Amino acid sequence: SIDSIEADDDLLDAIATEPRLMPHLHLSLQSGDDMILKRMKRRHLRDQSIRFCEDVRKLRPGIVFGADIIAGFPTETEAMFENSERIVEECGLTHLHVFPFSPREGTPAARMPQ
């Protein structure tokens, strides 16, 4: 999995020019809502992920994207989850791993209201 903010010029150059690179990237997206991403302590924002997909498609037309999405993160509202649904379309994601939130002992999310 890749976090869009980790993509440096060397990686983007490889995506554009290296024919041995599989034309599939799996994004560590987790959510399409900025508030939920912040509560998850993710380093990217929704718009950064969308822009990354657009930029990579310009470099390598035909590349496909997959992503991980967590459903039911503490404090997530229906509207927030709808942002996750929308980003699937906005990024043109073709492969999804959708997981229900499950609290892990000792993590900040485990202490949040469920």
C-alpha positions as CSV (number, residue, x, y, z in Angstrom):
1,S,0.0,0.0,0.0
2,I,1.1,3.5,-0.7
3,D,0.2,6.7,1.0
4,S,-0.1,9.4,-1.7
5,I,2.1,11.8,0.3
6,E,5.0,9.3,0.2
7,A,5.2,9.4,-3.6
8,D,8.4,11.3,-4.5
9,D,9.7,12.2,-7.9
10,D,11.7,8.9,-8.2
11,L,8.6,6.9,-7.6
12,L,6.5,9.0,-10.1
13,D,9.3,8.6,-12.7
14,A,9.3,4.8,-12.2
15,I,5.5,4.7,-12.6
16,A,5.8,6.7,-15.8
17,T,8.7,4.9,-17.4
18,E,9.3,1.4,-15.9
19,P,7.4,-1.2,-18.0
20,R,8.0,-3.9,-15.4
21,L,6.0,-2.0,-12.8
22,M,2.6,-3.5,-12.5
23,P,0.0,-1.0,-13.6
24,H,-1.8,-1.2,-10.2
25,L,-1.4,0.9,-7.1
26,H,-3.0,0.1,-3.8
27,L,-3.7,3.2,-1.7
28,S,-3.7,3.3,2.0
29,L,-6.8,5.5,1.9
30,Q,-8.8,4.4,5.0
31,S,-11.4,7.1,4.6
32,G,-12.6,9.7,2.2
33,D,-13.5,12.2,4.9
34,D,-10.9,14.7,6.2
35,M,-12.2,14.8,9.8
36,I,-12.1,11.0,10.0
37,L,-8.6,11.0,8.4
38,K,-7.5,13.5,11.0
39,R,-8.9,11.3,13.8
40,M,-7.2,8.3,12.3
41,K,-3.9,10.4,12.4
42,R,-3.5,9.8,8.7
43,R,-1.0,12.2,7.0
44,H,-3.0,12.7,3.8
45,L,-6.2,14.6,3.0
46,R,-9.0,13.6,0.7
47,D,-8.0,16.1,-2.1
48,Q,-4.4,14.9,-2.0
49,S,-5.5,11.4,-2.7
50,I,-7.8,12.5,-5.6
51,R,-5.0,14.7,-7.0
52,F,-2.5,11.8,-6.7
53,C,-4.7,9.5,-8.7
54,E,-5.3,12.2,-11.4
55,D,-1.6,12.9,-11.7
56,V,-0.5,9.3,-11.9
57,R,-3.1,8.6,-14.6
58,K,-1.6,11.4,-16.6
59,L,1.8,9.7,-16.2
60,R,0.6,6.2,-17.0
61,P,-2.8,6.0,-18.6
62,G,-4.6,2.8,-17.9
63,I,-3.1,2.4,-14.4
64,V,-5.7,1.1,-11.9
65,F,-6.1,1.9,-8.2
66,G,-7.3,-0.1,-5.2
67,A,-7.7,1.0,-1.6
68,D,-8.4,0.1,1.9
69,I,-11.4,1.7,3.6
70,I,-12.5,1.3,7.2
71,A,-16.2,1.6,7.8
72,G,-17.7,2.6,11.1
73,F,-14.7,4.4,12.6
74,P,-15.7,6.0,15.9
75,T,-17.6,9.3,15.4
76,E,-18.1,8.6,11.7
77,T,-21.5,9.8,10.6
78,E,-23.5,8.7,7.6
79,A,-22.4,11.9,5.7
80,M,-18.7,11.2,6.5
81,F,-19.1,7.7,5.2
82,E,-20.7,9.0,2.1
83,N,-17.5,11.0,1.5
84,S,-15.7,7.6,1.5
85,E,-18.2,6.3,-1.0
86,R,-17.7,9.3,-3.2
87,I,-13.9,9.1,-3.2
88,V,-14.2,5.6,-4.7
89,E,-15.7,7.1,-7.8
90,E,-13.6,10.3,-7.8
91,C,-10.4,8.3,-7.7
92,G,-11.8,5.6,-10.0
93,L,-10.9,2.8,-7.6
94,T,-11.4,-0.6,-9.1
95,H,-10.4,-2.8,-6.2
96,L,-11.6,-2.2,-2.6
97,H,-10.8,-3.8,0.7
98,V,-13.5,-2.5,3.0
99,F,-13.2,-3.5,6.7
100,P,-15.4,-2.8,9.6
101,F,-13.8,-0.8,12.4
102,S,-12.7,-3.0,15.3
103,P,-11.1,-1.4,18.4
104,R,-7.5,-2.5,19.2
105,E,-6.6,-2.4,22.8
106,G,-4.2,0.4,23.7
107,T,-5.0,2.6,20.6
108,P,-6.5,6.0,20.8
109,A,-9.5,4.9,18.6
110,A,-10.3,2.2,21.2
111,R,-11.0,4.9,23.7
112,M,-13.3,6.9,21.4
113,P,-17.0,6.6,21.7
114,Q,-18.2,3.8,19.6
